[in-house]
Amino acid sequence: MGMLYVIPTPVGNLEDITLRAVRLLREADFILAEDTRTSAKLMKHLDIQVPMYSHHKFNEHKTVGSLVERIKDCQHHVALISDAGTPGISDPGFLLVRESVRNGVEVQCLPGATAFVPALVSSALPAEKFVFEGFLPQKKGRQTRLNFLKQETRTMIFYESPYRVLKTLTQFAEFFGADRQAAAVREISKIHEECVRGTLESLIEHFTKNEPRGEFVILVGGTEQQRCATDDKEND
């Protein structure tokens, strides 16, 4: 029986990849990559010469069945990677994992890089309980989702493009309150990594003066956290 390895790749610094990930990439019969051009740079850096094929959100529905059959019938060991981070987390991968499991193909996901964990820890917001929202809907359903999250008690985690950071922060202030504690972390594990902490109002002010650049993780404190912060201020 074949094997599907889900392998995280660095979100920034290439040294963040694990030794096991490098070994399994070298031993794979072929690699499924979100963008072969992007992954080719990593493979070159690691001196890995293994056949690589595209597997992304635009073709995964059409190819997932044949890929699973190939892994199963040919007893191939296949590595699945995305452009950065862990496949399946706001990246292609879920469909292939689900169909592999349904067809008796063993799936192993390696621990490794994903953007929201270091962002959560460095945000200084409570990390023992959190909810990962990823990318919010761009149009349909966006306001409904934000309205639903108004009463969320846990730290909320969102991914966002630099082109929409200010719009998103402004909407968060509208729905959650301008004084809600938050953090915006960008360029994780890269040279220009930055974590801006404060209220939503202060984050809006910061990124109005400083153009948002790089990929962002935005974290917003929950309602219980806000009440605690307010009580602390009143006690002071």
C-alpha positions as YAML, in Angstrom:
chain: A
units: angstrom
residues:
- id: 1
  name: MET
  ca: [0.00, 0.00, 0.00]
- id: 2
  name: GLY
  ca: [1.18, 3.45, -0.81]
- id: 3
  name: MET
  ca: [1.63, 6.28, 1.66]
- id: 4
  name: LEU
  ca: [0.71, 9.97, 1.60]
- id: 5
  name: TYR
  ca: [3.00, 12.25, 3.57]
- id: 6
  name: VAL
  ca: [1.70, 15.75, 4.29]
- id: 7
  name: ILE
  ca: [4.85, 17.82, 4.72]
- id: 8
  name: PRO
  ca: [5.00, 21.38, 6.07]
- id: 9
  name: THR
  ca: [7.45, 23.71, 4.34]
- id: 10
  name: PRO
  ca: [8.95, 26.94, 5.72]
- id: 11
  name: VAL
  ca: [6.78, 30.06, 5.87]
- id: 12
  name: GLY
  ca: [9.92, 32.19, 5.85]
- id: 13
  name: ASN
  ca: [13.41, 31.09, 6.80]
- id: 14
  name: LEU
  ca: [14.35, 27.97, 4.85]
- id: 15
  name: GLU
  ca: [16.18, 26.61, 7.90]
- id: 16
  name: ASP
  ca: [12.80, 26.00, 9.55]
- id: 17
  name: ILE
  ca: [12.25, 22.75, 7.62]
- id: 18
  name: THR
  ca: [12.78, 19.58, 9.67]
- id: 19
  name: LEU
  ca: [15.37, 16.90, 8.98]
- id: 20
  name: ARG
  ca: [12.61, 14.31, 8.63]
- id: 21
  name: ALA
  ca: [10.79, 16.45, 6.07]
- id: 22
  name: VAL
  ca: [13.95, 16.71, 3.96]
- id: 23
  name: ARG
  ca: [14.49, 12.95, 4.13]
- id: 24
  name: LEU
  ca: [10.92, 12.09, 3.12]
- id: 25
  name: LEU
  ca: [10.97, 14.57, 0.26]
- id: 26
  name: ARG
  ca: [14.11, 12.88, -1.06]
- id: 27
  name: GLU
  ca: [12.61, 9.40, -0.68]
- id: 28
  name: ALA
  ca: [9.23, 10.21, -2.26]
- id: 29
  name: ASP
  ca: [8.27, 8.71, -5.61]
- id: 30
  name: PHE
  ca: [6.89, 12.11, -6.54]
- id: 31
  name: ILE
  ca: [5.92, 15.40, -4.94]
- id: 32
  name: LEU
  ca: [2.58, 17.18, -5.23]
- id: 33
  name: ALA
  ca: [3.12, 20.94, -4.98]
- id: 34
  name: GLU
  ca: [0.70, 23.87, -4.87]
- id: 35
  name: ASP
  ca: [2.96, 25.79, -7.26]
- id: 36
  name: THR
  ca: [5.84, 23.86, -8.80]
- id: 37
  name: ARG
  ca: [7.69, 27.09, -9.62]
- id: 38
  name: THR
  ca: [7.67, 28.20, -5.99]
- id: 39
  name: SER
  ca: [8.55, 24.75, -4.66]
- id: 40
  name: ALA
  ca: [11.33, 24.32, -7.24]
- id: 41
  name: LYS
  ca: [13.31, 27.01, -5.41]
- id: 42
  name: LEU
  ca: [13.07, 25.08, -2.14]
- id: 43
  name: MET
  ca: [13.96, 21.79, -3.84]
- id: 44
  name: LYS
  ca: [16.99, 23.40, -5.42]
- id: 45
  name: HIS
  ca: [18.08, 24.79, -2.05]
- id: 46
  name: LEU
  ca: [17.73, 21.32, -0.51]
- id: 47
  name: ASP
  ca: [19.31, 19.58, -3.51]
- id: 48
  name: ILE
  ca: [16.26, 17.36, -4.01]
- id: 49
  name: GLN
  ca: [15.62, 15.95, -7.47]
- id: 50
  name: VAL
  ca: [12.25, 14.21, -7.36]
- id: 51
  name: PRO
  ca: [9.46, 14.49, -9.99]
- id: 52
  name: MET
  ca: [7.02, 17.22, -9.01]
- id: 53
  name: TYR
  ca: [3.43, 17.80, -10.17]
- id: 54
  name: SER
  ca: [0.94, 20.61, -9.59]
- id: 55
  name: HIS
  ca: [-1.83, 20.07, -7.05]
- id: 56
  name: HIS
  ca: [-3.76, 23.25, -6.33]
- id: 57
  name: LYS
  ca: [-7.29, 24.54, -5.71]
- id: 58
  name: PHE
  ca: [-8.01, 24.87, -9.43]
- id: 59
  name: ASN
  ca: [-7.32, 21.23, -10.33]
- id: 60
  name: GLU
  ca: [-7.65, 19.21, -7.11]
- id: 61
  name: HIS
  ca: [-11.32, 18.29, -7.65]
- id: 62
  name: LYS
  ca: [-10.52, 16.84, -11.08]
- id: 63
  name: THR
  ca: [-7.32, 15.00, -10.16]
- id: 64
  name: VAL
  ca: [-7.88, 13.78, -6.59]
- id: 65
  name: GLY
  ca: [-9.50, 10.49, -7.67]
- id: 66
  name: SER
  ca: [-6.76, 9.47, -10.09]
- id: 67
  name: LEU
  ca: [-4.05, 10.51, -7.63]
- id: 68
  name: VAL
  ca: [-5.47, 8.32, -4.87]
- id: 69
  name: GLU
  ca: [-5.73, 5.36, -7.24]
- id: 70
  name: ARG
  ca: [-2.14, 5.89, -8.32]
- id: 71
  name: ILE
  ca: [-0.92, 6.02, -4.73]
- id: 72
  name: LYS
  ca: [-2.96, 2.93, -3.83]
- id: 73
  name: ASP
  ca: [-2.40, 0.72, -6.88]
- id: 74
  name: CYS
  ca: [1.24, 1.57, -7.59]
- id: 75
  name: GLN
  ca: [2.18, 1.59, -3.89]
- id: 76
  name: HIS
  ca: [3.79, 4.99, -4.29]
- id: 77
  name: HIS
  ca: [5.03, 7.08, -1.41]
- id: 78
  name: VAL
  ca: [3.90, 10.62, -2.20]
- id: 79
  name: ALA
  ca: [4.77, 13.93, -0.53]
- id: 80
  name: LEU
  ca: [2.18, 16.71, -0.50]
- id: 81
  name: ILE
  ca: [3.44, 20.27, 0.04]
- id: 82
  name: SER
  ca: [2.04, 23.78, -0.33]
- id: 83
  name: ASP
  ca: [3.83, 27.01, -1.13]
- id: 84
  name: ALA
  ca: [4.47, 27.58, 2.58]
- id: 85
  name: GLY
  ca: [3.24, 26.09, 5.83]
- id: 86
  name: THR
  ca: [1.13, 22.97, 6.32]
- id: 87
  name: PRO
  ca: [-1.10, 21.72, 3.47]
- id: 88
  name: GLY
  ca: [-4.78, 21.77, 4.38]
- id: 89
  name: ILE
  ca: [-4.49, 24.87, 6.58]
- id: 90
  name: SER
  ca: [-5.84, 27.59, 4.25]
- id: 91
  name: ASP
  ca: [-4.08, 25.67, 1.47]
- id: 92
  name: PRO
  ca: [-4.98, 22.73, -0.81]
- id: 93
  name: GLY
  ca: [-4.74, 19.30, 0.77]
- id: 94
  name: PHE
  ca: [-7.96, 18.48, 2.57]
- id: 95
  name: LEU
  ca: [-9.61, 16.74, -0.41]
- id: 96
  name: LEU
  ca: [-6.60, 14.51, -1.07]
- id: 97
  name: VAL
  ca: [-6.26, 13.57, 2.59]
- id: 98
  name: ARG
  ca: [-9.96, 12.77, 2.89]
- id: 99
  name: GLU
  ca: [-10.07, 10.63, -0.25]
- id: 100
  name: SER
  ca: [-6.86, 8.85, 0.69]
- id: 101
  name: VAL
  ca: [-8.32, 7.89, 4.08]
- id: 102
  name: ARG
  ca: [-11.58, 6.77, 2.47]
- id: 103
  name: ASN
  ca: [-9.63, 4.48, 0.15]
- id: 104
  name: GLY
  ca: [-7.44, 2.93, 2.82]
- id: 105
  name: VAL
  ca: [-4.27, 4.87, 2.00]
- id: 106
  name: GLU
  ca: [-2.26, 5.65, 5.12]
- id: 107
  name: VAL
  ca: [-1.74, 9.36, 5.71]
- id: 108
  name: GLN
  ca: [0.95, 10.85, 7.91]
- id: 109
  name: CYS
  ca: [1.19, 14.58, 8.58]
- id: 110
  name: LEU
  ca: [4.54, 15.80, 9.84]
- id: 111
  name: PRO
  ca: [4.71, 18.49, 12.52]
- id: 112
  name: GLY
  ca: [6.22, 21.70, 11.29]
- id: 113
  name: ALA
  ca: [5.75, 25.22, 10.04]
- id: 114
  name: THR
  ca: [2.42, 26.97, 10.08]
- id: 115
  name: ALA
  ca: [1.99, 30.72, 10.34]
- id: 116
  name: PHE
  ca: [-0.67, 31.09, 13.01]
- id: 117
  name: VAL
  ca: [1.09, 29.28, 15.89]
- id: 118
  name: PRO
  ca: [4.12, 31.61, 16.20]
- id: 119
  name: ALA
  ca: [1.81, 34.57, 15.56]
- id: 120
  name: LEU
  ca: [-0.48, 33.50, 18.40]
- id: 121
  name: VAL
  ca: [2.34, 32.99, 20.87]
- id: 122
  name: SER
  ca: [4.10, 36.26, 20.04]
- id: 123
  name: SER
  ca: [0.84, 38.26, 20.11]
- id: 124
  name: ALA
  ca: [0.73, 38.11, 23.93]
- id: 125
  name: LEU
  ca: [-3.00, 37.36, 23.70]
- id: 126
  name: PRO
  ca: [-4.31, 34.31, 25.62]
- id: 127
  name: ALA
  ca: [-3.22, 31.19, 23.75]
- id: 128
  name: GLU
  ca: [-4.72, 28.36, 25.81]
- id: 129
  name: LYS
  ca: [-8.00, 28.61, 23.87]
- id: 130
  name: PHE
  ca: [-8.38, 30.06, 20.38]
- id: 131
  name: VAL
  ca: [-10.41, 29.81, 17.19]
- id: 132
  name: PHE
  ca: [-8.77, 29.75, 13.75]
- id: 133
  name: GLU
  ca: [-10.86, 31.54, 11.12]
- id: 134
  name: GLY
  ca: [-8.28, 31.73, 8.31]
- id: 135
  name: PHE
  ca: [-9.38, 33.97, 5.44]
- id: 136
  name: LEU
  ca: [-12.79, 35.55, 5.89]
- id: 137
  name: PRO
  ca: [-15.23, 35.52, 2.93]
- id: 138
  name: GLN
  ca: [-14.48, 38.47, 0.67]
- id: 139
  name: LYS
  ca: [-18.10, 39.42, -0.02]
- id: 140
  name: LYS
  ca: [-20.99, 37.04, 0.58]
- id: 141
  name: GLY
  ca: [-21.22, 35.97, 4.19]
- id: 142
  name: ARG
  ca: [-18.48, 38.26, 5.51]
- id: 143
  name: GLN
  ca: [-20.67, 40.52, 7.65]
- id: 144
  name: THR
  ca: [-22.71, 37.56, 8.85]
- id: 145
  name: ARG
  ca: [-19.54, 35.85, 10.04]
- id: 146
  name: LEU
  ca: [-18.21, 38.96, 11.76]
- id: 147
  name: ASN
  ca: [-21.55, 39.49, 13.49]
- id: 148
  name: PHE
  ca: [-21.44, 35.90, 14.71]
- id: 149
  name: LEU
  ca: [-17.90, 36.35, 16.07]
- id: 150
  name: LYS
  ca: [-18.85, 39.42, 18.14]
- id: 151
  name: GLN
  ca: [-19.59, 37.13, 21.09]
- id: 152
  name: GLU
  ca: [-16.58, 34.83, 20.63]
- id: 153
  name: THR
  ca: [-14.76, 34.47, 23.97]
- id: 154
  name: ARG
  ca: [-11.54, 32.93, 22.61]
- id: 155
  name: THR
  ca: [-8.66, 34.59, 20.79]
- id: 156
  name: MET
  ca: [-9.57, 34.78, 17.09]
- id: 157
  name: ILE
  ca: [-7.00, 34.20, 14.35]
- id: 158
  name: PHE
  ca: [-7.32, 35.46, 10.78]
- id: 159
  name: TYR
  ca: [-5.14, 35.41, 7.66]
- id: 160
  name: GLU
  ca: [-5.11, 38.49, 5.49]
- id: 161
  name: SER
  ca: [-3.51, 39.96, 2.38]
- id: 162
  name: PRO
  ca: [-1.55, 43.21, 2.86]
- id: 163
  name: TYR
  ca: [-3.91, 44.90, 0.39]
- id: 164
  name: ARG
  ca: [-6.91, 44.31, 2.69]
- id: 165
  name: VAL
  ca: [-5.34, 44.75, 6.13]
- id: 166
  name: LEU
  ca: [-6.67, 48.25, 6.79]
- id: 167
  name: LYS
  ca: [-10.14, 47.38, 5.50]
- id: 168
  name: THR
  ca: [-10.24, 44.29, 7.69]
- id: 169
  name: LEU
  ca: [-8.97, 46.06, 10.81]
- id: 170
  name: THR
  ca: [-11.56, 48.80, 10.27]
- id: 171
  name: GLN
  ca: [-14.33, 46.22, 10.01]
- id: 172
  name: PHE
  ca: [-13.06, 44.47, 13.13]
- id: 173
  name: ALA
  ca: [-13.22, 47.78, 15.01]
- id: 174
  name: GLU
  ca: [-16.76, 48.29, 13.75]
- id: 175
  name: PHE
  ca: [-17.98, 44.86, 14.85]
- id: 176
  name: PHE
  ca: [-15.79, 44.15, 17.91]
- id: 177
  name: GLY
  ca: [-15.12, 47.66, 19.19]
- id: 178
  name: ALA
  ca: [-12.15, 49.95, 18.57]
- id: 179
  name: ASP
  ca: [-10.75, 49.24, 22.04]
- id: 180
  name: ARG
  ca: [-10.58, 45.45, 21.52]
- id: 181
  name: GLN
  ca: [-7.07, 44.09, 22.09]
- id: 182
  name: ALA
  ca: [-5.41, 42.74, 18.95]
- id: 183
  name: ALA
  ca: [-2.12, 42.04, 17.21]
- id: 184
  name: ALA
  ca: [-0.98, 42.03, 13.60]
- id: 185
  name: VAL
  ca: [1.99, 39.82, 12.75]
- id: 186
  name: ARG
  ca: [3.62, 39.98, 9.34]
- id: 187
  name: GLU
  ca: [6.50, 38.32, 7.48]
- id: 188
  name: ILE
  ca: [6.82, 35.50, 10.02]
- id: 189
  name: SER
  ca: [10.29, 33.95, 10.13]
- id: 190
  name: LYS
  ca: [11.59, 36.46, 7.58]
- id: 191
  name: ILE
  ca: [14.05, 39.35, 7.87]
- id: 192
  name: HIS
  ca: [11.34, 41.99, 8.32]
- id: 193
  name: GLU
  ca: [9.17, 40.06, 10.77]
- id: 194
  name: GLU
  ca: [7.04, 42.41, 12.86]
- id: 195
  name: CYS
  ca: [4.40, 42.08, 15.56]
- id: 196
  name: VAL
  ca: [2.26, 45.14, 16.26]
- id: 197
  name: ARG
  ca: [0.23, 44.86, 19.48]
- id: 198
  name: GLY
  ca: [-2.46, 47.11, 20.94]
- id: 199
  name: THR
  ca: [-6.09, 48.02, 20.41]
- id: 200
  name: LEU
  ca: [-7.71, 47.75, 17.01]
- id: 201
  name: GLU
  ca: [-7.75, 51.53, 16.95]
- id: 202
  name: SER
  ca: [-3.99, 51.74, 17.49]
- id: 203
  name: LEU
  ca: [-3.35, 49.08, 14.83]
- id: 204
  name: ILE
  ca: [-5.43, 51.04, 12.32]
- id: 205
  name: GLU
  ca: [-3.43, 54.15, 13.15]
- id: 206
  name: HIS
  ca: [-0.13, 52.29, 12.76]
- id: 207
  name: PHE
  ca: [-0.93, 50.79, 9.36]
- id: 208
  name: THR
  ca: [-2.42, 54.04, 8.12]
- id: 209
  name: LYS
  ca: [0.99, 55.62, 8.68]
- id: 210
  name: ASN
  ca: [2.97, 52.51, 7.66]
- id: 211
  name: GLU
  ca: [1.94, 50.74, 4.45]
- id: 212
  name: PRO
  ca: [1.11, 47.07, 5.16]
- id: 213
  name: ARG
  ca: [3.57, 44.73, 3.45]
- id: 214
  name: GLY
  ca: [3.94, 40.98, 3.44]
- id: 215
  name: GLU
  ca: [1.51, 38.28, 4.50]
- id: 216
  name: PHE
  ca: [-0.41, 38.97, 7.71]
- id: 217
  name: VAL
  ca: [-1.84, 37.05, 10.63]
- id: 218
  name: ILE
  ca: [-4.31, 39.19, 12.58]
- id: 219
  name: LEU
  ca: [-5.28, 38.15, 16.09]
- id: 220
  name: VAL
  ca: [-8.19, 39.62, 18.04]
- id: 221
  name: GLY
  ca: [-8.92, 39.04, 21.71]
- id: 222
  name: GLY
  ca: [-12.23, 37.49, 22.72]
- id: 223
  name: THR
  ca: [-15.02, 39.15, 24.69]
- id: 224
  name: GLU
  ca: [-13.98, 37.61, 28.03]
- id: 225
  name: GLN
  ca: [-10.43, 38.85, 27.53]
- id: 226
  name: GLN
  ca: [-11.75, 42.34, 26.81]
- id: 227
  name: ARG
  ca: [-13.80, 42.34, 30.00]
- id: 228
  name: CYS
  ca: [-10.75, 41.31, 32.01]
- id: 229
  name: ALA
  ca: [-8.65, 44.06, 30.43]
- id: 230
  name: THR
  ca: [-11.37, 46.63, 31.19]
- id: 231
  name: ASP
  ca: [-11.65, 45.45, 34.80]
- id: 232
  name: ASP
  ca: [-7.87, 45.70, 35.22]
- id: 233
  name: LYS
  ca: [-7.92, 49.31, 33.98]
- id: 234
  name: GLU
  ca: [-10.75, 50.21, 36.35]
- id: 235
  name: ASN
  ca: [-8.92, 48.64, 39.29]
- id: 236
  name: ASP
  ca: [-5.79, 50.63, 38.44]
...
